[in-house]
């Protein structure tokens, strides 16, 4: 196989590892936040924070020339999982 393609695929694998590691770090932070919310009797959902993050995603999608609908779909899954984690704690 073409050496350039092999190298590029290795770079994609490294990026994918970074994505997975980032998601793992995010979930750890979600668990810590859930514990703090529980201590202070705050709701799992925070609509204001979610809107702030939505604006940030829009800015980043624009900055990196990514399809916003694609980014929003990914984050819907991430947020759904974050809520599940927080509700279990």
C-alpha positions in Angstrom: 0.0 0.0 0.0 1.0 3.6 -0.6 3.4 4.8 2.2 1.7 8.2 2.3 -1.7 6.6 2.9 -0.3 4.5 5.6 1.2 7.5 7.3 -2.0 9.5 7.0 -4.0 6.6 8.5 -1.6 6.5 11.4 -2.2 10.2 12.0 -5.9 9.6 11.9 -5.5 6.9 14.5 -3.6 9.3 16.7 -6.3 11.9 16.4 -8.9 9.2 17.2 -7.0 8.2 20.3 -7.0 11.9 21.3 -10.7 12.1 20.8 -11.3 9.0 23.0 -9.0 10.2 25.6 -10.7 13.6 25.6 -14.1 11.9 26.0 -12.8 9.9 28.9 -11.4 13.1 30.6 -14.8 14.8 29.9 -16.7 12.0 31.5 -14.5 12.1 34.6 -15.2 15.8 34.9 -18.9 15.2 34.4 -18.8 12.7 37.4 -17.1 15.3 39.6 -19.6 18.0 38.6 -22.4 15.6 39.3 -21.1 15.0 42.8 -20.9 18.8 43.4 -24.4 19.3 42.0 -25.6 16.6 44.4 -24.0 18.3 47.4 -25.5 21.6 46.5 -28.9 20.2 45.4 -28.6 21.5 41.8 -30.4 20.0 38.9 -28.6 17.8 36.4 -29.7 20.0 33.5 -28.5 23.6 33.2 -30.1 25.2 30.2 -28.0 28.4 30.5 -24.8 26.3 30.4 -26.1 24.2 27.5 -26.8 27.4 25.5 -23.3 28.7 26.3 -21.8 25.5 25.1 -23.9 25.5 21.9 -22.6 29.0 21.1 -19.1 27.8 21.7 -19.6 24.8 19.4 -21.0 27.1 16.7 -17.9 29.4 16.9 -15.5 26.4 16.8 -17.4 24.8 13.9 -17.1 28.0 12.0 -13.5 28.5 12.9 -12.5 25.1 11.8 -14.8 25.0 8.8 -16.8 22.0 10.1 -20.5 21.3 9.3 -22.5 22.6 12.3 -25.2 19.9 11.9 -22.4 17.3 12.2 -21.0 18.9 15.3 -24.4 19.3 16.9 -25.3 15.6 16.3 -22.0 14.5 18.0 -22.6 16.8 21.0 -26.2 15.7 21.4 -24.8 12.2 22.0 -22.1 13.5 24.3 -24.6 15.6 26.3 -27.1 12.7 26.5 -24.4 10.5 27.9 -23.3 13.2 30.4 -26.8 13.5 31.7 -27.1 9.7 32.1 -23.8 9.7 34.1 -25.0 12.6 36.3 -28.3 10.9 37.0 -26.6 7.7 38.1 -24.6 9.6 40.7 
